[in-house]
Each structure stands twice: as structure tokens, then as C-alpha cells.
Amino acid sequence: MNDLDLAKDLLRKSNCALVVVKDGQVLLETSDSGIRGFLMALDKIGKSMEGSSLADRIVGEAAAQLCAYSHVREVHAVVLSQCGKSVLVKNHIHHEFESLVPHILNIKKTDLCPFEKIVAGSDTPEEAYRRLREKAAASST
């Protein structure tokens, strides 16, 4: 079983929101959903994410930018947004998805996800990462 298949399998069989696999080893499984879970993954495994395979329940532009920032090799999304797909294509990240949607919405489904708004207009994955980190830091204080 390749890394992406292993990540997908673990995502399907568990309560996880995000699974990261590299060289046949599970680097991270977390039930923390959203961008906070992805940022936690970066804190925990950092540079080890480079070249990894990732399975995530929801990948919008924010998560796709973080995939590009961390040099993830391939992504499986249960739900992928059009903007997220564009970021993955632009950054030459192999991806697959179960459902493609126009946008990722907030929990109440009344507006765009706040993290999508934060990264909108980012010129680089590094800029998107910086914006998300600043928001996360401000939220935790």
C-alpha cells in the first residue's frame, strides 16, 4: 500500500480529520479539524512533512496553501474547494478528492470559512502561512 492509500485508509477508518504518512510511517493522526489541526501538525512534525502524503476531510485554499508551504507531495481530500484545487495545481501537488465544491463555508454555512478569507489574495504559500499563524496566535491570547 502506498503512502496516500495508507493515509486515506486511516482517515476512513478513524475519527481523524487529518492523517500524514511518509515512507510507510504514520507521522501524525489528529482529530483536530480545520486549520488549527494542520498548524498543530506543522508544529509537531515540521520539516518531516516535506514529501509526505496527506489525507484531510476538508481542503480549501488555506489548507492547500499549507500543503504547498510544507512541501507535501500528495493530498487526498474528502471535500476539496475550487480555490484549493487551483493552489494544489499551481504548486504541482498530486491530489485527488471525493467531492469538489465552489467554496469552503463557515460552520453555520452563512459565509466563507474565516480561514479562507485570511489567505485570500496571498501571493505565496509563505505569506498564507504567516497570515494563518498570526490569526492563530491572536486567537490563543
C-alpha positions as CSV (number, residue, x, y, z in Angstrom):
1,M,0.0,0.0,0.0
2,N,1.4,3.4,-0.9
3,D,1.5,6.4,1.4
4,L,-1.5,8.1,0.1
5,D,-3.6,4.9,0.2
6,L,-2.5,4.3,3.8
7,A,-3.4,7.9,4.8
8,K,-6.8,7.6,3.1
9,D,-7.5,4.2,4.7
10,L,-6.7,5.6,8.2
11,L,-8.8,8.6,7.6
12,R,-11.8,6.5,6.6
13,K,-11.4,4.0,9.5
14,S,-10.9,6.5,12.2
15,N,-12.3,9.6,13.8
16,C,-9.3,11.6,12.4
17,A,-9.6,14.8,10.5
18,L,-6.0,14.7,9.2
19,V,-3.5,11.9,8.6
20,V,0.1,12.4,7.4
21,V,2.1,9.5,6.1
22,K,5.7,9.3,4.8
23,D,7.7,6.3,3.7
24,G,5.1,3.9,5.1
25,Q,5.1,5.5,8.5
26,V,2.3,7.4,10.1
27,L,3.7,10.7,11.1
28,L,0.5,12.2,12.5
29,E,-3.1,11.4,13.1
30,T,-5.3,14.1,14.6
31,S,-9.0,14.6,15.2
32,D,-8.4,18.4,15.5
33,S,-10.3,19.7,12.5
34,G,-9.7,22.7,10.4
35,I,-6.6,24.8,10.0
36,R,-5.7,24.5,13.7
37,G,-5.2,20.8,13.3
38,F,-2.9,21.5,10.3
39,L,-0.9,24.1,12.2
40,M,-0.5,21.7,15.1
41,A,0.8,19.1,12.6
42,L,3.4,21.6,11.4
43,D,4.4,22.4,15.0
44,K,4.7,18.7,15.8
45,I,6.4,17.3,12.7
46,G,7.7,20.4,10.9
47,K,10.1,19.6,8.1
48,S,9.2,15.9,8.2
49,M,6.0,16.9,6.3
50,E,8.1,17.5,3.2
51,G,7.5,14.7,0.7
52,S,4.6,13.3,2.7
53,S,1.2,12.2,1.8
54,L,-1.8,13.7,3.5
55,A,-5.4,12.8,3.8
56,D,-7.8,15.5,5.1
57,R,-11.5,15.7,5.4
58,I,-11.7,19.3,4.1
59,V,-9.1,21.1,1.9
60,G,-9.8,24.6,1.0
61,E,-7.4,27.3,-0.1
62,A,-6.0,27.7,3.4
63,A,-5.2,24.0,3.8
64,A,-3.9,23.8,0.2
65,Q,-1.6,26.8,0.9
66,L,-0.2,25.0,4.0
67,C,0.3,21.8,1.9
68,A,2.4,23.9,-0.5
69,Y,4.2,25.7,2.3
70,S,5.2,22.4,3.9
71,H,6.1,20.7,0.5
72,V,3.5,17.9,0.9
73,R,3.9,15.5,-2.1
74,E,0.3,14.4,-2.5
75,V,-3.1,15.1,-1.0
76,H,-6.4,13.3,-0.7
77,A,-9.4,15.4,0.3
78,V,-12.9,14.2,1.1
79,V,-14.0,17.7,0.2
80,L,-11.9,20.0,-2.0
81,S,-12.7,23.6,-2.9
82,Q,-12.1,25.0,-6.4
83,C,-9.6,27.5,-4.9
84,G,-7.8,24.7,-3.0
85,K,-7.6,22.7,-6.2
86,S,-6.1,25.7,-8.0
87,V,-3.4,26.1,-5.3
88,L,-2.5,22.4,-5.5
89,V,-2.3,22.5,-9.3
90,K,-0.2,25.7,-9.2
91,N,2.2,24.1,-6.8
92,H,2.4,20.7,-8.6
93,I,0.9,18.7,-5.8
94,H,-0.7,15.5,-6.8
95,H,-4.3,15.5,-5.5
96,E,-7.5,13.5,-5.5
97,F,-10.8,14.2,-4.0
98,E,-14.2,12.7,-3.4
99,S,-16.2,15.9,-3.8
100,L,-15.3,19.3,-5.4
101,V,-17.2,22.3,-4.1
102,P,-17.0,26.0,-5.1
103,H,-16.0,27.3,-1.6
104,I,-15.5,26.1,1.9
105,L,-18.1,27.7,4.2
106,N,-18.1,28.6,7.9
107,I,-19.8,26.2,10.3
108,K,-23.2,27.9,10.0
109,K,-22.9,27.8,6.2
110,T,-23.7,31.5,6.0
111,D,-20.4,32.9,4.7
112,L,-16.9,31.8,3.6
113,C,-14.8,30.0,6.1
114,P,-12.8,32.6,8.1
115,F,-9.5,30.9,7.2
116,E,-10.3,31.1,3.5
117,K,-10.8,34.8,4.0
118,I,-7.5,35.2,5.8
119,V,-5.5,33.6,2.9
120,A,-7.4,35.2,0.1
121,G,-5.0,37.2,-2.0
122,S,-1.9,35.6,-0.6
123,D,0.9,35.8,-3.2
124,T,2.8,32.8,-1.8
125,P,2.3,29.9,0.5
126,E,4.7,31.5,2.9
127,E,2.5,34.6,3.1
128,A,-0.6,32.5,3.7
129,Y,1.2,30.6,6.4
130,R,2.3,33.8,8.1
131,R,-1.3,35.2,8.0
132,L,-2.7,32.0,9.5
133,R,0.0,31.9,12.2
134,E,-0.8,35.5,13.1
135,K,-4.5,34.7,13.4
136,A,-3.9,31.6,15.4
137,A,-1.6,33.5,17.8
138,A,-4.1,36.3,18.2
139,S,-6.9,33.8,18.9
140,S,-5.0,32.0,21.6
141,T,-4.3,35.1,23.6
